Each structure stands twice: as structure tokens, then as C-alpha cells.
């Protein structure tokens, strides 16, 4: 997904969208932006097609293109099976699809989504996530959310904001490389009492915190540049413990976020 690349800030500090100044041409800029708010306000008594037709007219879509744009939104947002129902009869997932269709019916260059998966069940979250990724192949999408796994699964560029200031930005890989936090190591030892393993792991040099996971697993927060993985391997070999997992998942986005916003 493209993130904020449709927003250009020239040297003089003027923010432009689609080549138009936000401060000098706000009405024109609005025509280049689609917005889906968190609460997704929809007219529940209106049929889906009527709702999209009304939205197209409000957004200034030429009369001759309205039918074409509605058909395109029904296709892109997967609404064909539900298009003749009233909005109030739809599930939360399909209402989000209608909201996305409404935000895109005027074919904006920039799409702003505010917490688009809030309140959805796991299946609906996956569906909306895939839909957003599909839309992001053709448009600049700004995706605001506090659900960090959604950020990692959906976005290719991340901005972290704390107290009104951007404290980090870049791709997920960039943020991990820049992170100055602790390394994480996942360990699993089977057939041995978890309390014994926990105590032994906590005593290894460089291990700062041991969290118990399911089925004999542990998550170790380690000091940077310490050979903790080698120490774990040596420990298990010396005690003849069956070590079935030893790997680093990399720095989690959640850890990076906490390090940058709690200071």
C-alpha cells in the first residue's frame, strides 16, 4: 500500500494534494480525498445502491458517470450479493464495505481510513484488510489505527505519532533496524517443569525478562549484542533438555511503539 506519497510538501512548506495547495485551494483538495471515519455514518433505511448514488451526487460525480462508478464500487468492494438490501440489514463487515465504496465513489487520489476494522470479527477483519490492500495498489491510503498487527499486515510505510509529533517513520523493516530496544528470543523446552526452565533461563547473562508462553514456550527479552541464543543452546545441551524451538522473531512493532511513546 502506498502511504502518504500523494501528499507533497515542497520546500516552501505548502502541503499539496494532487498538485493543489491545501491552504489556498481547500475545496479542490477535498475532491481528491476520500474519508472513512471510525463510526462510519450511513443512512440505514436506504438501499445500498441508492446510498451510493446519493453519495456520488454529493461528491460531484458527473451524472453521466454515476452508474459506471456505482458498478465499479460494487465490484471492487464485493457488494454484488448485498447491493439490493437496505444498509441497516447488512452485517458490520458489509457496512464497512459500503463505507469504503462511499469514500471512493468519486475516485479520489487519497483515501483516509480511521480505525476501519474496529468492531469486526476475525473473518471480517481479514476481508477488510485484503480489500484495503487491493485498493492501496491504485491509491494513496492513509490508515490510522492503534491495532498494531493490522499495521504490520496492511501498510508498507508507518508513522508513529506521540504527543502530536512524529517520532518515527519508515517501512516496518526500517523501524526495526532503527529500534534501540531489546532483542526478543523465543524458546521452547518440552517435558521439563516450566518453573525450572523459567528460573534457569532468567539466570542467563543478557536475559532481562522471561515471559511464559503456551506449551512449554518462553519469550526472552535480551540485552542487545549478547549471545543469548548460544547460552540457551548450551544450557539445554548440558542439562539434556529437549529444546524444540530457538529463534528470534525480530523486534515487534509493539515494542518499538512502546519504546518511542512511553519516554
C-alpha positions in Angstrom: 0.0 0.0 0.0 1.2 3.5 -0.8 1.3 5.7 2.3 1.2 9.5 2.1 3.2 9.5 -1.1 0.3 11.5 -2.7 0.9 14.3 -0.2 3.7 16.5 -1.4 5.4 19.2 0.8 7.6 21.5 -1.4 10.5 23.5 0.0 8.3 26.4 0.9 6.3 24.3 3.3 3.0 24.2 1.3 1.2 20.9 1.5 -0.3 19.8 -1.8 -2.7 17.0 -2.7 -3.0 16.2 -6.4 -1.0 19.3 -7.2 -3.3 21.6 -5.3 -2.4 23.7 -2.2 -4.3 22.6 1.0 -4.3 26.2 2.3 -5.1 28.0 -1.0 -7.4 25.5 -2.7 -9.2 23.6 0.1 -12.4 23.0 -1.9 -10.5 21.5 -4.8 -8.3 19.4 -2.5 -11.4 17.9 -0.9 -12.4 16.4 -4.2 -9.1 14.5 -4.3 -9.7 12.9 -0.8 -12.0 10.1 0.3 -12.6 9.6 4.0 -14.0 6.7 6.1 -14.5 7.8 9.7 -14.3 5.3 12.6 -18.1 5.4 13.3 -18.9 5.0 9.6 -22.2 7.0 9.5 -24.6 5.5 6.9 -28.3 6.0 6.1 -29.6 2.6 7.3 -33.0 3.0 5.7 -31.5 3.4 2.2 -30.8 0.5 -0.1 -27.1 0.1 -0.9 -27.4 1.2 -4.5 -29.4 4.3 -3.6 -26.9 5.2 -0.9 -24.0 5.0 -3.3 -26.0 7.0 -5.9 -26.7 9.7 -3.3 -23.0 9.7 -2.2 -21.9 10.1 -5.8 -24.1 13.1 -6.4 -23.0 14.7 -3.1 -19.3 14.2 -4.2 -20.0 15.9 -7.5 -19.7 12.9 -9.8 -21.0 13.8 -13.2 -24.5 12.4 -13.9 -23.2 10.5 -16.9 -20.6 8.7 -14.8 -22.7 7.8 -11.7 -23.9 4.4 -12.9 -20.4 3.5 -14.0 -18.9 4.5 -10.7 -21.5 2.6 -8.7 -20.9 -0.5 -10.7 -17.2 -0.2 -10.2 -17.6 0.3 -6.4 -19.9 -2.7 -6.2 -17.3 -4.8 -7.9 -14.2 -3.5 -6.1 -15.9 -3.7 -2.6 -17.5 -7.1 -3.1 -21.1 -5.8 -2.7 -22.8 -7.6 -5.5 -24.6 -10.1 -3.3 -25.9 -7.4 -0.9 -26.4 -4.5 -3.2 -30.3 -4.6 -3.2 -30.5 -4.8 0.6 -31.0 -1.8 2.9 -27.9 -0.7 4.7 -29.5 -1.5 8.1 -29.9 -5.1 7.1 -26.1 -5.6 6.4 -23.5 -7.1 8.8 -20.9 -4.9 10.3 -18.4 -6.1 7.7 -20.6 -5.3 4.8 -21.4 -1.9 6.2 -17.6 -1.2 6.3 -17.6 -2.2 2.6 -20.4 0.3 1.9 -18.4 2.9 3.8 -15.3 2.2 1.7 -17.4 2.3 -1.5 -18.9 5.6 -0.4 -15.5 7.1 0.3 -14.2 6.0 -3.1 -17.1 6.6 -5.4 -15.8 10.0 -6.7 -12.4 8.3 -7.5 -10.2 10.2 -5.1 -6.4 10.1 -5.3 -6.0 9.9 -1.5 -8.1 7.7 0.8 -8.1 8.3 4.6 -9.3 5.4 6.8 -9.8 5.9 10.6 -9.8 2.6 12.5 -11.6 0.7 9.6 -11.5 -2.7 11.4 -12.9 -1.7 14.8 -15.7 -3.9 15.9 -15.3 -6.6 13.2 -14.9 -10.3 13.9 -11.7 -12.1 12.8 -13.1 -13.2 9.4 -14.4 -9.7 8.6 -11.0 -8.2 9.7 -9.2 -10.4 7.1 -11.7 -9.5 4.4 -11.5 -5.7 5.0 -7.7 -6.0 5.3 -7.5 -7.6 1.9 -9.9 -5.1 0.4 -7.7 -2.2 1.8 -4.6 -3.8 0.4 -6.3 -4.2 -3.0 -7.4 -0.5 -3.0 -3.9 0.5 -1.9 -2.4 -0.8 -5.2 -4.1 2.0 -7.1 -4.4 4.8 -4.5 -2.6 6.5 -1.7 -4.1 5.2 1.5 -3.6 6.8 5.0 -4.6 4.2 7.5 -5.0 5.4 11.2 -5.2 2.7 13.8 -4.0 1.6 17.2 -4.2 -2.1 16.3 -0.5 -2.7 15.6 -0.8 -6.2 13.9 -3.1 -4.5 11.4 -0.4 -2.0 10.6 2.2 -4.7 10.0 -0.3 -6.8 7.9 -1.5 -3.9 5.8 0.9 -1.0 5.5 4.2 -0.6 3.7 5.1 2.7 5.5 4.5 3.6 9.1 4.4 6.9 11.0 4.3 6.8 14.8 2.9 9.9 16.5 3.4 10.7 20.2 2.0 13.9 21.8 1.3 15.4 18.4 4.8 14.8 17.0 6.1 12.3 14.5 8.7 10.3 16.5 9.4 7.6 13.8 8.6 6.9 10.2 9.6 4.3 7.6 8.9 0.8 6.5 8.4 -1.9 9.1 11.9 -3.2 8.3 13.3 0.4 8.6 11.8 0.8 12.1 13.1 -2.5 13.3 16.6 -1.5 12.1 16.4 1.9 13.8 15.0 0.4 17.0 17.2 0.7 20.0 15.1 -1.6 22.2 15.7 -5.2 23.4 16.1 -8.3 21.2 13.4 -10.9 21.5 14.1 -14.7 21.6 11.5 -17.4 21.5 12.4 -20.7 23.3 10.5 -23.9 23.8 11.6 -26.7 26.1 9.4 -29.8 26.3 9.0 -32.5 29.0 10.6 -30.3 31.7 8.8 -28.5 34.6 8.2 -24.9 33.3 9.2 -23.3 36.6 12.6 -25.0 36.5 13.2 -23.9 32.9 11.9 -20.4 33.7 14.4 -20.0 36.5 17.3 -21.3 34.5 16.6 -19.0 31.6 16.2 -16.0 33.8 19.7 -16.6 35.2 21.4 -16.5 31.9 23.7 -13.5 31.1 21.9 -10.9 29.0 18.3 -12.1 29.7 16.3 -9.2 31.1 12.8 -10.7 31.2 11.3 -14.1 30.7 7.6 -14.4 29.8 5.9 -17.8 29.8 4.1 -18.9 26.6 1.9 -21.9 25.9 3.1 -25.5 25.8 6.5 -25.0 27.3 7.3 -21.9 25.4 9.1 -18.8 26.7 9.7 -15.3 25.3 13.0 -13.8 26.4 13.8 -10.1 26.2 17.5 -9.8 25.9 20.1 -7.1 26.1 21.4 -6.1 22.6 24.6 -7.7 21.3 24.5 -10.6 23.9 24.9 -14.2 22.7 21.8 -15.4 24.5 20.8 -17.9 21.9 24.1 -19.7 22.2 23.8 -19.6 26.0 20.3 -21.2 25.8 21.6 -23.9 23.5 24.5 -24.7 25.8 22.2 -24.8 28.8 19.8 -27.2 27.3 22.6 -29.4 26.0 24.3 -29.6 29.4 21.1 -30.5 31.2 19.8 -32.8 28.4 16.6 -30.8 27.9 14.7 -31.3 24.7 15.0 -27.9 23.0 12.4 -27.8 20.2 12.3 -24.0 19.5 15.0 -21.4 19.4 14.6 -18.4 17.2 14.3 -14.6 17.1 11.1 -13.2 15.6 12.7 -9.8 15.3 11.8 -6.7 17.2 8.0 -6.4 17.4 6.3 -3.2 16.3 4.5 -3.2 19.6 7.9 -3.0 21.4 9.1 -0.2 19.1 5.9 1.7 19.7 6.2 1.4 23.5 9.8 2.5 23.5 9.1 5.6 21.4 5.9 6.7 23.2 6.5 5.9 26.8 9.6 8.0 27.2 
